Amino acid sequence: MSFLPLLSRWLHILAAMAVVGGPMFMCFALLPADPVLPGNQRQALHDRIRRRWSKVVMTAILFLLVTGIYNFILFFQATKTWGPTWEHGSANYSLYNILFGIKFVLALAVFFIASAVTGRGEIFTRFRQHDRFWITVNLLLGILIVCIAGYMRMMHTGPNG
């Protein structure tokens, strides 16, 4: 077994944990707790978190894109040896491609929203003004992506693979 595919998988999962876990923490812990702070302290806390979290978001997006493309290439190289159920044109192969496309488009939306909420530019001010809404949307999209990915994984390994 080659170490590079395993490393790629680990980095992909860890980056996904950050992209989904950050909004989960914010939705269920930070945002419900921050109204007890006075307005200026709340804003200062949000600014500090945003500055630090933006670096994590950008790194996670980079890892997800690089490892996702690498894993996608590995999958299609492996399908050449899996036999008739994964031949081009089969129902499994077609459904996998459709789900991958949906997952990829949703991931781009998550990347954009996460970048907008943590961004500094004036163009993203509206996203930051409605951060509770956008963080919640990002969390829901992230959960949907994880569910799709889990189903895709079971398509070619089975429930115990």
C-alpha positions as a Markdown table, in Angstrom:
| # | Residue | x | y | z |
|---|---|---|---|---|
| 1 | Met | 0.0 | 0.0 | 0.0 |
| 2 | Ser | 1.3 | 3.4 | -1.0 |
| 3 | Phe | 1.6 | 6.1 | 1.7 |
| 4 | Leu | 0.6 | 9.0 | -0.6 |
| 5 | Pro | -3.1 | 7.9 | -1.1 |
| 6 | Leu | -3.4 | 7.4 | 2.7 |
| 7 | Leu | -1.9 | 10.8 | 3.4 |
| 8 | Ser | -4.1 | 12.4 | 0.8 |
| 9 | Arg | -7.2 | 10.8 | 2.4 |
| 10 | Trp | -6.1 | 11.9 | 5.9 |
| 11 | Leu | -5.5 | 15.5 | 4.7 |
| 12 | His | -8.9 | 15.6 | 2.9 |
| 13 | Ile | -10.8 | 14.3 | 6.0 |
| 14 | Leu | -9.0 | 16.7 | 8.3 |
| 15 | Ala | -9.6 | 19.7 | 6.1 |
| 16 | Ala | -13.3 | 18.7 | 5.8 |
| 17 | Met | -13.5 | 18.4 | 9.6 |
| 18 | Ala | -12.3 | 22.0 | 9.8 |
| 19 | Val | -14.6 | 23.3 | 7.1 |
| 20 | Val | -17.7 | 21.6 | 8.7 |
| 21 | Gly | -16.5 | 21.7 | 12.4 |
| 22 | Gly | -15.9 | 25.5 | 12.4 |
| 23 | Pro | -19.4 | 26.4 | 11.4 |
| 24 | Met | -20.8 | 23.8 | 13.8 |
| 25 | Phe | -18.9 | 25.3 | 16.7 |
| 26 | Met | -20.0 | 28.8 | 15.7 |
| 27 | Cys | -23.7 | 27.8 | 15.2 |
| 28 | Phe | -24.1 | 25.9 | 18.4 |
| 29 | Ala | -21.6 | 27.5 | 20.8 |
| 30 | Leu | -20.1 | 30.9 | 19.8 |
| 31 | Leu | -23.1 | 32.7 | 18.2 |
| 32 | Pro | -25.6 | 31.7 | 20.9 |
| 33 | Ala | -23.1 | 32.8 | 23.6 |
| 34 | Asp | -21.9 | 36.1 | 22.2 |
| 35 | Pro | -25.0 | 38.3 | 22.9 |
| 36 | Val | -23.9 | 38.5 | 26.6 |
| 37 | Leu | -20.9 | 40.6 | 25.4 |
| 38 | Pro | -21.3 | 44.4 | 24.9 |
| 39 | Gly | -21.4 | 45.4 | 21.2 |
| 40 | Asn | -17.9 | 46.6 | 21.0 |
| 41 | Gln | -16.4 | 43.5 | 22.7 |
| 42 | Arg | -18.6 | 41.2 | 20.6 |
| 43 | Gln | -17.3 | 42.9 | 17.4 |
| 44 | Ala | -13.7 | 42.8 | 18.6 |
| 45 | Leu | -14.0 | 39.1 | 19.4 |
| 46 | His | -15.6 | 38.4 | 15.9 |
| 47 | Asp | -12.8 | 40.4 | 14.2 |
| 48 | Arg | -10.1 | 38.4 | 16.0 |
| 49 | Ile | -11.8 | 35.1 | 15.3 |
| 50 | Arg | -12.3 | 36.0 | 11.6 |
| 51 | Arg | -8.7 | 37.0 | 11.2 |
| 52 | Arg | -7.4 | 33.7 | 12.7 |
| 53 | Trp | -10.1 | 31.5 | 11.2 |
| 54 | Ser | -9.6 | 32.9 | 7.6 |
| 55 | Lys | -6.1 | 31.3 | 7.5 |
| 56 | Val | -7.6 | 27.9 | 8.5 |
| 57 | Val | -10.4 | 28.2 | 5.9 |
| 58 | Met | -7.9 | 29.1 | 3.1 |
| 59 | Thr | -5.6 | 26.2 | 4.1 |
| 60 | Ala | -8.5 | 23.8 | 4.3 |
| 61 | Ile | -9.8 | 24.9 | 0.9 |
| 62 | Leu | -6.4 | 24.3 | -0.7 |
| 63 | Phe | -6.1 | 20.9 | 0.9 |
| 64 | Leu | -9.6 | 19.9 | -0.1 |
| 65 | Leu | -9.1 | 21.0 | -3.7 |
| 66 | Val | -5.7 | 19.3 | -4.1 |
| 67 | Thr | -6.5 | 16.1 | -2.3 |
| 68 | Gly | -10.0 | 15.9 | -3.8 |
| 69 | Ile | -8.6 | 16.1 | -7.4 |
| 70 | Tyr | -5.9 | 13.5 | -6.4 |
| 71 | Asn | -8.5 | 11.2 | -4.9 |
| 72 | Phe | -10.8 | 11.6 | -7.9 |
| 73 | Ile | -7.9 | 10.6 | -10.3 |
| 74 | Leu | -7.1 | 7.6 | -8.1 |
| 75 | Phe | -10.7 | 6.5 | -8.1 |
| 76 | Phe | -11.0 | 6.5 | -11.8 |
| 77 | Gln | -7.6 | 4.7 | -12.2 |
| 78 | Ala | -8.9 | 2.0 | -9.8 |
| 79 | Thr | -12.2 | 1.6 | -11.6 |
| 80 | Lys | -10.3 | 0.1 | -14.5 |
| 81 | Thr | -9.6 | -3.0 | -12.4 |
| 82 | Trp | -12.8 | -3.4 | -10.5 |
| 83 | Gly | -14.7 | -5.4 | -13.1 |
| 84 | Pro | -18.1 | -5.2 | -14.7 |
| 85 | Thr | -20.0 | -3.3 | -12.0 |
| 86 | Trp | -17.7 | -0.2 | -12.5 |
| 87 | Glu | -17.3 | -0.2 | -16.2 |
| 88 | His | -17.9 | 3.1 | -18.1 |
| 89 | Gly | -21.7 | 3.4 | -18.8 |
| 90 | Ser | -22.8 | 1.3 | -15.9 |
| 91 | Ala | -25.5 | 2.6 | -13.5 |
| 92 | Asn | -23.1 | 2.7 | -10.6 |
| 93 | Tyr | -20.4 | 4.6 | -12.6 |
| 94 | Ser | -23.0 | 7.1 | -13.9 |
| 95 | Leu | -24.5 | 7.7 | -10.4 |
| 96 | Tyr | -21.1 | 8.1 | -8.9 |
| 97 | Asn | -20.2 | 10.8 | -11.5 |
| 98 | Ile | -23.5 | 12.6 | -10.9 |
| 99 | Leu | -23.0 | 12.6 | -7.1 |
| 100 | Phe | -19.4 | 13.7 | -7.6 |
| 101 | Gly | -20.6 | 16.7 | -9.7 |
| 102 | Ile | -23.2 | 17.6 | -7.1 |
| 103 | Lys | -20.7 | 17.3 | -4.3 |
| 104 | Phe | -18.1 | 19.4 | -6.2 |
| 105 | Val | -20.6 | 22.2 | -6.9 |
| 106 | Leu | -21.8 | 22.2 | -3.3 |
| 107 | Ala | -18.1 | 22.3 | -2.1 |
| 108 | Leu | -17.5 | 25.4 | -4.3 |
| 109 | Ala | -20.5 | 27.1 | -2.7 |
| 110 | Val | -19.1 | 26.2 | 0.8 |
| 111 | Phe | -15.7 | 27.6 | -0.2 |
| 112 | Phe | -17.2 | 30.8 | -1.4 |
| 113 | Ile | -19.4 | 31.3 | 1.6 |
| 114 | Ala | -16.6 | 30.5 | 4.1 |
| 115 | Ser | -14.3 | 32.9 | 2.2 |
| 116 | Ala | -16.9 | 35.6 | 2.2 |
| 117 | Val | -17.7 | 35.3 | 5.9 |
| 118 | Thr | -14.0 | 35.4 | 6.9 |
| 119 | Gly | -12.9 | 37.8 | 4.2 |
| 120 | Arg | -11.9 | 41.4 | 4.8 |
| 121 | Gly | -12.9 | 43.0 | 1.6 |
| 122 | Glu | -15.7 | 45.5 | 1.3 |
| 123 | Ile | -17.5 | 43.3 | -1.2 |
| 124 | Phe | -18.1 | 40.7 | 1.6 |
| 125 | Thr | -19.5 | 43.2 | 4.1 |
| 126 | Arg | -23.1 | 41.9 | 3.6 |
| 127 | Phe | -22.0 | 38.4 | 4.3 |
| 128 | Arg | -20.3 | 39.4 | 7.5 |
| 129 | Gln | -23.4 | 41.5 | 8.5 |
| 130 | His | -25.5 | 38.4 | 8.2 |
| 131 | Asp | -22.9 | 35.9 | 9.4 |
| 132 | Arg | -25.4 | 33.8 | 11.5 |
| 133 | Phe | -27.4 | 33.1 | 8.4 |
| 134 | Trp | -24.4 | 32.3 | 6.1 |
| 135 | Ile | -22.6 | 30.2 | 8.7 |
| 136 | Thr | -25.8 | 28.2 | 9.2 |
| 137 | Val | -26.2 | 27.7 | 5.4 |
| 138 | Asn | -22.5 | 26.6 | 5.2 |
| 139 | Leu | -23.0 | 24.1 | 8.0 |
| 140 | Leu | -26.0 | 22.6 | 6.3 |
| 141 | Leu | -24.2 | 22.4 | 2.9 |
| 142 | Gly | -21.2 | 20.9 | 4.6 |
| 143 | Ile | -23.3 | 18.2 | 6.3 |
| 144 | Leu | -25.0 | 17.5 | 3.0 |
| 145 | Ile | -21.5 | 17.1 | 1.3 |
| 146 | Val | -20.4 | 14.7 | 4.1 |
| 147 | Cys | -23.6 | 12.6 | 3.6 |
| 148 | Ile | -23.0 | 12.4 | -0.2 |
| 149 | Ala | -19.4 | 11.5 | 0.3 |
| 150 | Gly | -20.3 | 8.7 | 2.7 |
| 151 | Tyr | -22.8 | 7.3 | 0.2 |
| 152 | Met | -20.2 | 7.6 | -2.6 |
| 153 | Arg | -17.7 | 5.7 | -0.5 |
| 154 | Met | -20.1 | 2.9 | 0.2 |
| 155 | Met | -20.9 | 2.6 | -3.5 |
| 156 | His | -17.5 | 1.2 | -4.3 |
| 157 | Thr | -16.4 | -0.4 | -1.0 |
| 158 | Gly | -19.7 | -1.7 | 0.5 |
| 159 | Pro | -21.0 | -0.9 | 4.0 |
| 160 | Asn | -18.0 | -2.5 | 5.7 |
| 161 | Gly | -15.2 | -1.5 | 3.3 |
